[in-house]
Amino acid sequence: MSRSSSKFTTPPPGVEAIGQSETFLMFQESLSKVATVNRPVLLIGERGTGKEIAAMRLHYMSQRWQEPLVALNCAALTPSLIETELFGHEKGAFTGAFQARKGRFEAAENGTLFLDEIGSTPLEVQEKILRVVEYGTFERVGGSLPIDVDVRLVGATNADLLDLTARGLIKRDFLDRLSFEVLFLPPLREREGDLLLLADHFARRMAFELGREETPVFSRTARAMMEQYAWPGNVRELKNVVERAVYRTDASHITEIVFNPFNSPYEKHMKDASLEKKTGPVDVQPTGLTSLHLKEAVKNLEIKLLKRSLETSKYNQKKAAKKLGLTYDQLRGLLKKHATALKDTLT
């Protein structure tokens, strides 16, 4: 890839950033601004919000765009393997090390190293990364000669880094050194107006992939269903749902949206029959309620009622809110509050 200028402001095709909401545009503006500053950046966001894409855009909008962008998922490896992957090793450093090997830091020379799930980095490895960030030097595993590198570090996580620090799982010096700028990726629920824009984009791309001449259009009911859904998996989940809907339809309009592909069609009839038999007030007392503290009992009660109302209203959140005597915003607040406990219900 060659360009006339030493820097460009638009990432290459495939590094997508689609949205028009004020929240989304403000994040992209912050990302563009910090991209020009040669300092570490932390990207924090819920699963599916696009942290890897944000890291790619940051790299390609920086002055390092012509150099390598190297990535490593810190949660996918054991502590010893993470150290070897990052810093490489010398010949004979351990059993099986028949020759010297460069690590990710050396591979990213003059470029950017993206550490995903950085909150999972072991303490001993944090110490070594900190030294690289501060002094630009390190030793390979099993080596003693210093190796100088010029690498920009970008970290990403969906964890609470301050909580991990308080629990002693992250060194405060490590966190301080990497947090020149901390950017929070907006979840899909906060990106007003972007949902249908993204849905149409994913639908067009899926139709093209399938070789179809026309892209099926979402019906009014389908769009309403998508707007009322909580999207705990954010943009990644939306992409899967839309692609599944396009793939499954042969019509010009999409009328059915499947949010949870793991719902068995055979169990659904049993649940409906069971609900139809229920008459009178709903028994909302959880098992063992009397043995719980008040706060825990209230929490369990809220979760149980939320699940029941969503099931009986076929996951129409506006209808569920009405059943519970809540406003739509109050219901969304409770869904957010109990997102972890309701994960299986909302996905």
N, C-alpha and C positions, 0 to 999 in steps of 0.2 A: 504494500500500500504506500503510495507516495502522494504528497500534497505540497503545494507551493509554499504554504506558510509553516512556521515552526510550531503552530498550535491551532487547533480548530475547536469550535464551540458546539458542533453537532456530532454526537456519537455515530458510528457506522450503522448501517441497516441491521435490524435484529435486536438492537439495544433499545427496546421500546419504552416510552414514557407517555402513556396516553391518558389524558384527563383534561378537564376544563374547570373543575371546581376551584374555588379560591384556596381551599386548604391544600390541594394538590399542587397548585401553581406556586404557592408560597414555599412549599418544601423544595420544589425544583429550583426555585430561585436561590434558596439557601445552599443547595447542593452545588449549583453553578458557581456561587461565590467562593465557597471553601475549596473548590476544585483547583483554583489558581494558587492556593497557598500550600507550600510544601511542608505540611504538618500531618500528624496522625489524625484520623477521624473515626468516630464510633457511630455506627448505624444501628438504631434500636427500633424494633417493631415486632408486631404480632406475626405469627406464622402466615405465610402467603401474601405479605404486603409488598414483596419485591425488593428485599434487601440486597440480593445478589445483582439484580439489574441496576440498583442505585449505585453499587460499588463499581460496576462496569462503566456507568455514565460518568462517575466521578473521575475514573482513570482516563477515559477518552476525552474529557474536557480539560484535563490537566496538561502541563507542559511535558509530561512523561508519556504522552499518548502513543509515540512511536516505539516505545520500549515494552517489555513483557508485562502482562497482567497475569499473575500467578495466584492460584487459590488453594486453600487447604481447609477442610472441615475438621475442627479441633475435637468434635464430639465423636468422630468416627474411628479414632485411633487410641491405642493404649498410650500411657505417658512416655514409655521408652520409644515407641514408634513415632510419636509426635516430635520428640527431640531429634530423632534421626531424619525425619522428613524435613524438618525446618532447617537444620544445620548441617546435614550430611554426615558422613563418617569417613574415617581413614581406614586403609587396609589393615585387617587384623583387629579392628576395634572390638569385635565380638564374633562369636561363632557364626560362620557363614559370610563374613565380610571379606571376600576374597580380593576385592579391589576398592580403591577409594571412590566415593560417590558424593556428588554435590547435592546440597539440600535446596529447599524452596527459596531461601534468602539469596543464595548465589544465582539461582535461576531467574530471580526477579531483579537482578542488578540494573540499576538506573530506572527501574519501573515501579510497579505497585504490587505489594503482597496483600491479598485479601484473606483474612482469617475469619471464617464463618464459625458461629457458635464459640466465640472467643471466651465466654464465661466458663467453658469446660477445660480451659488450659490448666494443666497441673502447675502447682506452685513453683517447682524446681525449673520448669520451662519458662514460667513468667519471669523469673530472675534473669534468665539468659536473653529473653526477648528484650527486656528492659535495658540490658547492656547494649544491645544492638541499636535500639532507638536512641539512646543517649550518646553513645560513642561511635556507632557505625562499625563495630568490630565484634568478632566472635571466633570461637574455635570449633572445628568439627568434633563430633563424638570420637573419642580415642585419639585426638590430636592435641598439640600444644602450640602450634603456630597460629598467630592471629590472622584472620582474614577480614579485609576491609570491604564493606559493601555500602552502596547508596540506594536505599530502598524506602519507599513511602508505605506506611502501614495503614491499612483500613480494616477495622474489626466490625463484626455484626453479631447481634444476639437478640433473642426475645426474652432473655432473663433479666431480673432485677439486679444489676451489677452492684448497687449500693448494699443491697441485702446480702449478696455473696461476699462482699468485702467485710461487712459486719460479722459474718459467720466465719471469717478467716479463710475463705476459699479463694479470695483474690487479694493480692497485696495492694495496699493503698498506693504505694509508689507506682506500681504497674498501672493502676487505674488512672492516676493523676497524669502520668506521662502520655497515655494514649488518648486522653480526653481533651485535646486542644479544641476540638469541636465535637459536640454530641448532637446528632440529628435524629429526630423521632419520625418514622414513617407513618403517615396517617392511615388508619384502618379504613376499609371500604365504607363502613357505616358513617364515617365522618366526611366522606367525599361526595357531597350533595350534587346530584346531576351526572355523576360519572358512571354509575352502574349500568344504565342502558346504553351509554356510549361505548363502554367496554364490551358489553354483551353483543352489540351489533358488530363490533370489530372482530371478536372471536368467532362469531357466526360466519362472517364473510370469509375469514381465513380457513375455517374448517370446510366450508362449501368448496372453496378453491382446491383444498387438499384432496377432497373426494372427487374432484373433476366435474362438479355440477355447474351448469351454465348459470343458474340463478340461485341466490341465497334465500332460504326460507325466512319468512318474516314472523316475528313473535306476535302472537295475538294479544289483544288487550288484557285478557285474563292471565296469560303467561307473564306479561310484563308486570301486572299487579302482584302476582305471586312472587316474582323476583324482588320487587321493591319492598315487600312485606317481610321477606326472609332476613334473618340476622347476619348471615355470612360470617360465621366464626373462622372459616378458612380464608377469608378475604379474596383477593384477586385470583389467587391460584385455584381456589374452590370454584369461583365464578367461571373461570376458563373451563374447568372440567365439566361443570353442569351444562354450560352452553354447547360445548363440543359434543357432549353426549346427546343433547336434544336435537342437534342438527343431524348427527349420524343416524338417529333412530327414526327420523321422519322422512317420508317420501312425498309429503304434501308441500304446498307452497306456504303454509302457515304452521307455526309451532304452537300447539295448544296444550301440550303436556310437559311439565317440568319435573324432573326427578332429582330431588335434592340429596336423597340418601339411597344409593344403589344397593345397599345392604338390607333394605326392608324386604322381607320375604312376602311374596304375594299370597302365600298360603297361610301365614300367620295373621295377616290383616283381617281376613274374614272372621277369624276366631276372636280377635280383639273387638271388632265391630259388634259381633253377636253378644259378647260379654257386656259391652257398654249399653246395648239396647235393653238388656235385662235389668239394669240398675234403675230403680225407682226411688223416689224420696231423696232426702239429703245425702250428699256424698260423705262417706266416712273418710275424714281427712286425718285421723289420728295415726301417726306412724307407729310401727312396732317398737315397743320399748320406750314410748314417749315419756313415761313417768320417771325413767331413769336418767333423762337428759337434763342438762342445764337449760335455763330458759332460752338463752341466745341460740343454742344448738337446736332446740326444739322448734323455735320459730323458723330457723334456716331450713330445717327438714320439711316443715309444713309448707313454706313458700315454694320449695323445689317440687314437692308432690303436687301442689295445686297448679303450678306452671305446666308440669308435664301433662296433667289431666286435661287442662283447658286447651292446650295445643293439640292434643290427640283428638278431642271431641270436636274441635273446630277445623280439623284437617290442616293444621299448621297455618291457618290464616290468623296472623297476629292481631289484626284489628278485631276479629270476632272473639279471639281468646281474651283480649283486654276487656271487651264488653261483658263476657261471661264472668270475669273476675271483678267487675265493677271498677275497672281502672281506666285511665286514659291510655292512649297508645304510647305516649312518651314514658308514662310510669311503667308500663309493661316492658318496654325496651330497656329501661333502667334495671329492672329485676333480671331480665335475661342476661344483661351484661354482668351484673353482680354475681350470678350463679352460672356463668358461661362454662366453667370447668365441669360442674356437676351435670349440666344439661348437654354436654358435648354430643352424646349419642342421640339425644332427642333432636338437636338442631342440625345434625349432619346427615 
